């Protein structure tokens, strides 16, 4: 998404950074800025929320296949993963 939405210079920068095992902290921060500025982060978060909503709905629909503890664990795990901050 970021590569599609970034201007030519930022797109080129991101391409150069992909797979770069020697990425510096400054380069990493610039990548994060581009990803945020292009809306890629928000886009990915929306997709994650949509998938999570679908998963939780499915869990609720098929809750009889799981123990109550299992359902609670899976729901809590899913919500934790979605809300965690890196």
N, C-alpha and C positions, 0 to 999 in steps of 0.2 A: 504494500500500500504506500509506504513512504517513497519507494523508488518511482511509483507512478505519479505521485503528487509533488515531489520535490522539483525545484528548478534544476537546470542542467548542472550547475556547479555542485550543488548539494547531492544530486544523484551520483555524479562522478565520485565525489568524496565517499559516499556510502559504499559504492561498488569497490573502491580501493580498500576500504576497511573490512569488507566481508572476508572472513577467513584469515585475517591478519593476527597471527599469534603474538606479535610484538606491539599490539595496540597500546598506546600510551594513555594515561589518565585524561589528558587533554583531548585526545582523539575520541576516546570513549564518551566524554561529556558532550562533544560536538555531535556525535551520532545520536545521543539521547535527545539533544536539542532539535535536531532535524526530524526525528521520529515524532516528537511532541508537536512541533510547528506544522507538520504536514497533516496532523490529525490521525496519524497511524496508531498512536497509543489509544486514543479514544475509540477508534474503530475496532481495535483488537479487544478492548474492554467490553464494548457493546456485544461483539460476537461471543465472548466468553459468558457474558450474562445471559444471552439468548440460549446458549447451549446448556448452561447451568439450570435455567428455568425449565427447559425441556427435560433434563435429567431428573430434577426434583419432582416434576409432574409424573414422570414415568415411575419413579420410586414410590410415589404416593399411590399411583394406580395399581402397582403390583406389590404393595406392602405385605400381602399375605404370603409371599414367597420368602420373606425375611422374618427374623425374630424382631421383636420391638427394639431390642438393644442394637441389632444390626441396622435397622432403619434409622434410629437416632444417631448412630455412629456415622453412617454414610451421609446423612443430611448435614451433620456438624462438620464433617470433613470437607464436603463440597462448599459449604459456606465459608469455612476457614480459608480454603484455597482461593476462592474468589475475592475475599476481602483482604488477604495478606498484602503486606507492603514489602517490597524487596529493598 
